[in-house]
Amino acid sequence: MDLPDFAIEARGLCKTYAATKTTPEMHALKGLDLAIPRGSIFGLLGPNGAGKSTFINILAGLCRKTSGTVEIWGRDIDRRPRDARAAIGVVPQEIAADPFFTPREALDVQAGMYGVPAHERRTDELLAAVGLADKGNAYVRQLSGGMKRRLMVAKAMVHNPPVLILDEPTAGVDVELRRQLWRYVLELNGKGVTIVLTTHYLEEAQELCDQIAIVNHGAVVACEPTSTILQRIDTRSVVVTPEEPLLVAPVLPGFETRARAEGAFAVTYRTGQSSVEQVLAAVRAAGLHIRDIATEDPDLEDVFLALTYAPPAPAAA
């Protein structure tokens, strides 16, 4: 079989959760289209509730889609579900390992669940690769949080899948363990494994990912090479606290403004086009007296605004 161009391909993917007595109907995915190139390190970013976890759960077989199509390594998840699941390894956000097993036992059990014969298992190789060779016979409950996280990566790789999905893999992991994890991930990618990464650390995505998709409200709002995305999010914000608290953010020509708590407002500007001084000049020109200011670097919310915000059309003359 020829290798597919895309490791994962979703077309018109929808997931709707039915209404209950306490919650309304919810559309977690709304016609999501996504094509993840084979051999890439692909970033999947978005705020909490954007649909990232629902998408991953559909890939892993933990959640049934409402409509649309998904192929993993060229295998349709409806027509060839077992083959499709065998093509991915998923490292979830939560630590899922029996505390009374040793790492070696945990990997052997996981390999058995995938039908990997005993003579084909790579338990020692995987333990060494994730830096747990000396912990193979310790109980999982004795491992630190970072070690457990690395064990989860090893578990996801026991069946040698061509696609590895990492769902917030470095949350709560210290800097050194994060670097160790990424060294191993880069080695895997160098051997041809496609990596799909979800993270809230923009610097992590910037450093590692070839391409980034941003998901919001169940749909892809941007999907571009990392360098292109980064050129579009060169924004900063100035938070202005005026002498007289404002109920709504003022209109400042050439800038985007948003109301903040306690009568303050934020002014967003592009670093290549404007400066803090120009922002303050616009505030003063609007007749406002400044009591305090603070600057903010962009976070994920700012990235979304930079990519999706459309200023209102000018009123007709």
Secondary structure, DSSP 4 states (H G I P E B T S, - for coil): -PPPSEEEEEEEEEEEEPP-SSS--EEEEEEEEEEEETT-EEEEE--TTSSHHHHHHHHHTSS--SEEEEEETTEETTTSHHHHHHTEEEE-SS----TTS-HHHHHHHHHHHTT--GGG--HHHHHHHTT-GGGTTS-GGGS-HHHHHHHHHHHHTTT--SEEEEESTTTT--HHHHHHHHHHHHHHHHTT-EEEEE-S-HHHHHHH-SEEEEEETTEEEEEEEHHHHHHT--EEEEEEEESS--SSPPP-TTSEEEE-GGG-EEEEEETTT--HHHHHHHHHHTTPPEEEEEEE---HHHHHHHHH--PPPPPP-
